[in-house]
Each structure stands twice: as C-alpha cells, then as structure tokens.
Amino acid sequence: MTKEQHHQEDANEQQPTNIKGLKPRMRLRGKITKVGLSGAFVDIGLGQDGWVHISQLSEDPVNRVAEVVEPGDEVTVWVKKVDRRRGRINLTMVEPPERVFSDLKPGMIIKGKVTRLATFGAFIDVGVGRDGLVHISELASGFVEKPSEIVSVGEEVEVKVLSVDRRRRQIELGMKEIPIDDLEDEEPLPTIMELAIKEAFDQQEDEGDTRGKKAKGDQKKAPQNEQSDIIARTLRSHSG
C-alpha cells in the first residue's frame, strides 16, 4: 500500500468521541505520550490514554520499547480490549486478522488458502490464526484418492464451516458442492397441452358422474370428436 493510500485510509477513519464508541479490532490513529519498560501509552483523543504492551508493538519480538516507539510518534493502533467499568483501553500495533476464531459459525462460506496437504485431507488458513481441516471425504462429491488431486498448497479456495470446537480450537471445513444430478432429477413441469388433456378428461369424468352413468368398469369412452371438442375449448381458455 502506498503512502497516499495510507493517508486516504487515515482520513476515512472515524475517531470515537468516548470509550463507549470503542470496539475490538477498530483501527485508530494516536500519538505516543509515554514509554516504559513493559509498553507505551497512546493518546487516541478520548481524554485517557490507551496502553500497548511490549508484546503488541510488533509482530517480531521486541527487547526494548524505545527501539520501536518514543514519545511524540504518531502511530496506527487497533483496539484489543476495552474495560469500560475500569476505564482501561488495551491497544495493539499488530494488525489483527480479518476475523477471529469466535467469528466462525457452522454454515458460513469463507475463503482461505491451502497451507498443507496430508493423506487424510488439506489444511486451510481461514485467517483466524488456526488452520481448519478439510477431510479427504469433504474435498469433493466423488471418491478422492489423494488431496493433491483436488487442491494444491498455496491455492485459494472457498470452504464451508462444518463445525467449530472452541475448547480444542479445531475447525472442520468442507468443499463439497451440490451434485448436478440432484437438480436434473426434478420432474419437469407439464406443458399447456398436457394440462389441457388432463383437464378435459377430468371434465368428461365429472360430466359422466352427473348423468348417473354406471361404474367405471362399465363406462364407455366418449366419442373422439367429443374429446377433441373438450380439449379445444380447454386450450382456448388457457391461451385467453
């Protein structure tokens, strides 16, 4: 991202006016007011500073806070945690992932990247800091001998969240699609001619019942010209 894009992004940020407006992962601009051994305080314009722990100053390990920031530095931070009752604001300078583990719900369709293949399936990075697993039986609708037949490492794929075990932090994913055969098995809708013929025979049967004809086994078919006349009238009514 270029500096101009960064400036434009900063301009579009909406700075909250009080602690109630803060939400986890919210992106803010601030200024370092004080540094210490274990972290730094950041003025984010709320009348009370936020705190960035030394472990949240960078993705890489930091030995001394002063090596990364010093008072007066303008920085970009993200809200990590807010304790409104105590008035504490924990911030991070490490950009958080697009989603977190707790965001995942069964049935969600999300995008991810294949990170590793195993004999039993493929591991997918879905951006929560923990890879999910697509079991080999969930890679495709048909039989799959090896995961490499379907996906490859580094490939971006679309997956469905099947289950989430928050205690074990396990994510089960699937890539199966609805078989086309299931759609083709649907019974086609009847044509106007078929509807007309059915209606004509139903009408003929109703008229026979009102005239007190014998049981079905003794009934005779109506003359061909009478059936044709009924069908013609029915078709005209449908077309009108």
C-alpha positions as CSV (number, residue, x, y, z in Angstrom):
1,M,0.0,0.0,0.0
2,T,1.4,3.5,-0.9
3,K,1.7,6.4,1.4
4,E,-1.1,8.2,-0.4
5,Q,-3.4,5.2,0.2
6,H,-2.4,5.1,3.8
7,H,-3.3,8.9,4.2
8,Q,-6.6,8.4,2.4
9,E,-7.4,5.4,4.7
10,D,-6.5,7.5,7.8
11,A,-8.7,10.3,6.6
12,N,-11.6,7.9,6.3
13,E,-11.3,6.6,9.9
14,Q,-13.9,7.7,12.3
15,Q,-12.3,8.5,15.7
16,P,-14.7,7.7,18.5
17,T,-15.5,10.5,21.0
18,N,-15.6,8.4,24.1
19,I,-14.7,4.9,25.4
20,K,-18.3,3.7,24.7
21,G,-17.6,4.0,21.0
22,L,-14.6,1.7,21.0
23,K,-15.0,-1.8,19.5
24,P,-12.5,-4.7,19.3
25,R,-10.3,-4.5,16.1
26,M,-11.3,-0.8,15.5
27,R,-8.5,1.0,13.7
28,L,-7.3,4.3,15.2
29,R,-4.6,6.9,14.9
30,G,-2.8,8.1,18.0
31,K,0.3,9.7,19.5
32,I,2.8,8.1,21.9
33,T,2.7,10.0,25.1
34,K,4.9,7.9,27.4
35,V,7.1,4.8,27.1
36,G,8.0,2.3,29.8
37,L,9.8,-1.0,30.3
38,S,6.7,-3.0,29.5
39,G,4.9,-0.9,26.9
40,A,3.7,2.5,25.8
41,F,0.8,4.9,26.4
42,V,-1.1,6.2,23.3
43,D,-3.3,9.3,23.2
44,I,-6.2,8.4,20.9
45,G,-8.2,11.6,21.6
46,L,-10.5,10.4,24.3
47,G,-9.1,12.2,27.3
48,Q,-7.5,9.0,28.5
49,D,-4.6,7.1,27.0
50,G,-4.7,3.6,25.7
51,W,-2.0,1.0,26.6
52,V,0.1,-1.0,24.1
53,H,2.0,-3.9,25.8
54,I,5.6,-4.5,24.6
55,S,4.4,-7.8,23.0
56,Q,1.9,-5.9,20.9
57,L,4.3,-3.3,19.5
58,S,5.4,-5.5,16.6
59,E,5.0,-9.0,15.0
60,D,8.6,-9.6,15.8
61,P,10.0,-9.9,19.3
62,V,10.8,-6.6,20.9
63,N,13.5,-6.3,23.6
64,R,13.2,-2.6,24.4
65,V,10.1,-0.4,23.8
66,A,12.4,2.6,22.8
67,E,13.6,0.6,19.9
68,V,10.1,0.8,18.3
69,V,8.5,3.9,19.6
70,E,9.2,7.1,21.5
71,P,7.1,10.0,22.9
72,G,5.7,12.1,20.1
73,D,5.5,9.3,17.5
74,E,2.2,9.1,15.5
75,V,1.1,5.5,15.3
76,T,-1.7,3.4,14.0
77,V,-3.3,1.1,16.6
78,W,-6.1,-1.3,16.8
79,V,-8.4,-1.8,19.8
80,K,-7.6,-5.1,21.5
81,K,-9.8,-5.0,24.6
82,V,-11.9,-2.4,26.4
83,D,-12.8,-2.5,30.2
84,R,-15.4,0.2,30.4
85,R,-16.0,-0.3,34.1
86,R,-12.4,0.4,35.0
87,G,-11.8,2.7,32.1
88,R,-8.9,0.7,30.6
89,I,-8.1,0.5,26.9
90,N,-5.8,-2.1,25.6
91,L,-4.4,-1.5,22.2
92,T,-2.1,-3.3,19.7
93,M,0.1,-2.1,16.9
94,V,-0.1,-5.5,15.2
95,E,-2.8,-5.5,12.7
96,P,-5.4,-8.1,13.7
97,P,-6.7,-10.8,11.3
98,E,-9.8,-10.1,9.3
99,R,-11.8,-12.4,11.6
100,V,-11.2,-14.2,14.9
101,F,-11.9,-17.7,16.0
102,S,-15.1,-16.7,17.7
103,D,-16.5,-15.3,14.5
104,L,-16.7,-18.7,12.9
105,K,-20.2,-20.3,12.8
106,P,-21.3,-23.6,11.1
107,G,-22.7,-23.0,7.7
108,M,-20.5,-19.9,6.9
109,I,-19.0,-19.8,3.4
110,I,-15.5,-18.2,3.6
111,K,-12.3,-18.0,1.6
112,G,-9.0,-19.5,2.6
113,K,-5.6,-20.7,1.4
114,V,-4.3,-24.2,1.4
115,T,-1.2,-24.4,3.7
116,R,-0.5,-28.1,3.9
117,L,-1.6,-31.5,2.5
118,A,-1.9,-34.7,4.4
119,T,-3.0,-38.2,3.5
120,F,-6.3,-37.6,5.3
121,G,-7.1,-34.1,4.0
122,A,-6.0,-30.5,3.5
123,F,-5.3,-27.7,6.0
124,I,-6.7,-24.3,5.2
125,D,-5.8,-20.9,6.6
126,V,-9.0,-19.0,7.0
127,G,-7.5,-16.0,8.8
128,V,-8.1,-16.8,12.4
129,G,-4.6,-17.8,13.5
130,R,-5.6,-21.5,13.4
131,D,-5.8,-23.7,10.3
132,G,-9.0,-25.6,9.6
133,L,-9.1,-29.1,8.1
134,V,-11.0,-30.3,5.0
135,H,-11.1,-34.1,5.5
136,I,-10.5,-36.0,2.2
137,S,-14.1,-37.2,2.2
138,E,-15.2,-33.5,2.2
139,L,-12.9,-32.4,-0.7
140,A,-15.3,-33.4,-3.5
141,S,-18.6,-35.3,-4.0
142,G,-16.9,-38.3,-5.6
143,F,-14.2,-40.6,-4.4
144,V,-10.8,-38.8,-3.9
145,E,-7.7,-41.0,-3.6
146,K,-5.3,-38.1,-2.7
147,P,-6.0,-34.5,-1.7
148,S,-3.5,-33.3,-4.3
149,E,-6.0,-34.4,-7.0
150,I,-8.3,-31.6,-5.9
151,V,-6.1,-28.8,-4.3
152,S,-2.5,-27.7,-4.0
153,V,-0.5,-25.8,-1.4
154,G,-0.9,-22.0,-1.9
155,E,-4.2,-22.3,-3.7
156,E,-7.1,-20.0,-2.7
157,V,-10.3,-22.0,-2.1
158,E,-13.8,-21.4,-0.9
159,V,-14.9,-23.6,2.0
160,K,-17.9,-24.1,4.2
161,V,-17.6,-24.2,8.0
162,L,-18.9,-27.6,9.1
163,S,-18.2,-27.5,12.9
164,V,-16.1,-25.5,15.4
165,D,-14.7,-26.9,18.6
166,R,-13.9,-23.9,20.7
167,R,-12.4,-25.9,23.6
168,R,-10.0,-27.8,21.4
169,R,-9.8,-24.9,18.9
170,Q,-10.5,-27.3,16.0
171,I,-12.2,-26.2,12.7
172,E,-13.8,-28.7,10.4
173,L,-14.3,-27.5,6.8
174,G,-15.9,-28.8,3.6
175,M,-15.6,-28.2,-0.1
176,K,-18.4,-30.4,-1.5
177,E,-20.8,-29.0,-4.0
178,I,-24.4,-29.9,-4.7
179,P,-24.3,-32.7,-7.3
180,I,-25.8,-31.6,-10.7
181,D,-27.6,-34.9,-10.9
182,D,-29.8,-33.9,-8.0
183,L,-31.1,-30.9,-10.0
184,E,-31.7,-33.0,-13.1
185,D,-33.8,-35.5,-11.2
186,E,-36.5,-32.9,-10.6
187,E,-39.8,-33.7,-12.5
188,P,-40.3,-31.2,-15.4
189,L,-43.4,-29.0,-15.3
190,P,-46.3,-30.2,-17.5
191,T,-46.9,-28.4,-20.8
192,I,-50.1,-26.5,-21.6
193,M,-51.2,-29.3,-23.9
194,E,-50.7,-31.9,-21.1
195,L,-52.7,-29.7,-18.7
196,A,-55.5,-29.3,-21.2
197,I,-55.8,-33.0,-21.9
198,K,-55.8,-33.8,-18.2
199,E,-58.5,-31.1,-17.5
200,A,-60.5,-32.4,-20.5
201,F,-60.6,-36.0,-19.2
202,D,-61.4,-34.8,-15.6
203,Q,-64.3,-32.7,-17.0
204,Q,-65.5,-35.7,-19.0
205,E,-65.4,-37.9,-15.9
206,D,-67.3,-35.3,-13.9
207,E,-70.0,-34.9,-16.6
208,G,-70.4,-38.7,-16.7
209,D,-70.9,-38.8,-12.9
210,T,-73.6,-36.1,-13.0
211,R,-75.6,-38.1,-15.7
212,G,-75.7,-41.2,-13.4
213,K,-73.5,-43.4,-15.6
214,K,-72.6,-46.9,-14.5
215,A,-69.4,-47.9,-12.5
216,K,-66.1,-47.2,-14.1
217,G,-65.7,-50.7,-15.3
218,D,-68.9,-50.3,-17.5
219,Q,-68.2,-46.8,-18.7
220,K,-67.5,-46.2,-22.4
221,K,-65.1,-43.7,-23.7
222,A,-66.6,-40.5,-25.1
223,P,-66.5,-40.3,-28.9
224,Q,-63.3,-39.0,-30.3
225,N,-64.9,-35.8,-31.7
226,E,-66.4,-35.0,-28.2
227,Q,-62.9,-35.4,-26.6
228,S,-61.4,-33.2,-29.3
229,D,-64.0,-30.5,-28.7
230,I,-63.4,-30.5,-25.0
231,I,-59.6,-30.3,-25.5
232,A,-60.0,-27.4,-27.9
233,R,-62.3,-25.5,-25.5
234,T,-59.8,-26.0,-22.7
235,L,-56.8,-24.9,-24.8
236,R,-58.7,-21.7,-25.8
237,S,-59.5,-20.9,-22.1
238,H,-55.7,-21.4,-21.2
239,S,-54.5,-19.2,-24.1
240,G,-57.0,-16.5,-23.3
